[in-house]
Amino acid sequence: MNDKEIILSKIAEIISRPGFFVKRNSEFKSRLKCAGLGEYFEKYSEYLIPYYYNNGHTHVFQNDNEEYDVFIGLDNIFSDLYNENKNEEIISLLKELTKSFNIGNIEESLNEDFEELSHLYELLGLSINIVNNKVVVTTCMASNNKRVMDLFSVESWLKQNHKEVYDSYESAVDAYTQGHAGACIESCRTCLVSFFSKYKGTEIFAKWMRGIYNTSGENTTYTLDDFNKALNNDIRKNDLADFFFENHEGKMTKTKTIYMIYSMMSDYGTHRNEATIENPSIDDALFSLRLMDSILFWVYSKKQAEQSHSTI
C-alpha cells in the first residue's frame, strides 16, 4: 500500500470508532451522493446501513445489521477511488464526511480521536476544526485544491522511481502520526539527502548538495566555484530565519534555500540531542513535512515538464 492509502485507511478506522459518526441508515447514502459517489454506496451498502426493520402486528422493530462495519465500507471506497486515480473525489468525500461527525460526542469524550484525525487530514493538505458546533474544513495551502490532489501523484511517482527515498518519506509520516516530532524531522532530513543524491551526477567526489544545484537549473548559470562559495561562504547563521522574508543577494538562491532547510532539519531532527538541546514540537514536524512535500512536488513538476518537452 502507498503512504496516502495507509493514511486513508487510518481515517476510516477513526471514523468507525463508536460514537464518532452519526449512526443512521441514510447517513452514508447522503454523504456519498452529495459527493457524486452514489454508486459506491450501492456497491458497499451492506457495510454502511446500521439497521434493518421488521413490521410486527402493532410495531415496527429496529434490528441491528450484523454486516454493518463502517471501516470495511469506507476503506473499500477509499481503496477503489485511490486505485482509480480519483484524487479529486477522495478530497470531496473527506470534506463531505465531516458533515456527519457527532460533534457532541467528539467534544465530550472523543476529542483525542478528533485530534488524531486532524493530523491525518493535515497530511493530505486539509485542515479540520470545530467552530460553533460545526466542522470547518479548509485546505492548508491557500485553498489550492489542485495542490492537495497533486500530493497523490507525487507519492506514486516517488514510489515508482525512488523507492528508498519513499521509504524515508513514509517513516517521516509514520513518526508524525505517532506524535514523534524529532523522529519525523530526522526522517525528513534523510529523505531530502537521499532524494537529491539521485541527481548529483556521476562524479565520484559529488555530494548530495550537488543534486540541488543540478536539479534547480542553477548549474546552467553558475559555475562549480559559485556553488562551493554559496555553500561555504554565503550562508550565514541568520539566513535561515531571514530567507522567508527577503532575497538577500539572489545568487544561487534555490540551492542555498534547500541547503538551509537541510540545516534546520539537522538541528531539530538528527542532531537535536547534541550540544544545545532542541525540543521540536509537532507543529515543527508538520512544517518540515510540508517543506519536504513542496520540494518533492517542485522536482516532480520539473521532471514531468522535461519529459513532456522531450516527447514533442
Secondary structure by P-SEA (a helix, b strand, c coil): ccaaaaaaaaaaaaaacccccccccaaaaaaaaaaccaaaaaacccccccbbbbbcccbbbbbbcccccaaaaaaaaaaaaaaacaaaaaaaaaaaaacccaaaaaaccaaaaaaaaaaaaaaacbbbbbcccbbbbbbcccccaaaaaaaaaaaaaaaaccaaaaaaaaaaaaaaaacaaaaaaaaaaaaaaaaacccccccccccaaaaaaaaacccccccaaaaaaaaccccccccccccccccccccaaaaaaaaaaaaaaaaacccccccccccccaaaaaaaaaaaaaaaaaaaaaaaaaaaaaac
